[in-house]
Amino acid sequence: LYGPYYEGRTIESIAEHEPKTAMSYLSRLSQALHVVHSQSLNLPHIQTNGVLFLDEGGILILPPMILERLRSVQIDEDRARTYDIYNHPDLIGEEAVVFSLAILAYRIATGELPFVGKDDLELRHLMRDYKPLTASQKNPSVRSEVSEVLASAFDGKLERPSLEAMNDHIAGFVSEGLFNNVDENEKTRAIEQSALIEER
């Protein structure tokens, strides 16, 4: 692949920022995808090495055809890290993007992924059938409103938010914050309880 060189940050690198900064980057991505969708263009699956937040302030999203080509030449480990863990195996278009944005927001809010499988088969099964711990169960500081939005994006039995609604929610996460003030003892107890639930 050849083309001009751009300076910027990938999705993987922004996830390492503190949550408020990382969420502001995610808001830029959701806004860009909303613009793509509003112009009736094909929405790409989110792939962490296919999105670049440019230092000059823009955002570069590789077209779906190029992303597919990238995935076809990646080794399994790289494809799992950059694509599989963020994309539902059955969803396409708007629903797929909403699901992926929710995974990224969950990771920013909790420091963990909602779906973790020992291989790609187990990961796909979990995304289809498993109801993960809510973000506030993982991190009791997460506001209940944030947790509810993300849970609705994961649950196929519920009506997932539209991309427009998800874009508004993420903008709200930036302006209103992700977290409440929670007593450290209460937080520790809640984390221990969530660990017990996961073990079951």
KAURZI-V849350 format. One record per helix or strand of 3 or more residues. SS is the DSSP state (2 for helix, 1 for strand). FROM is the first residue (numbers start at 0). TO is the last residue. If there is no record, write none. Layout:
ss->SS from->FROM to->TO
ss->SS from->FROM to->TO
This chain:
ss->1 from->7 to->9
ss->2 from->10 to->13
ss->2 from->18 to->37
ss->2 from->47 to->49
ss->1 from->50 to->53
ss->1 from->58 to->60
ss->2 from->63 to->72
ss->2 from->75 to->81
ss->2 from->83 to->85
ss->2 from->92 to->109
ss->2 from->119 to->128
ss->2 from->134 to->137
ss->2 from->143 to->153
ss->2 from->162 to->175
ss->2 from->183 to->198
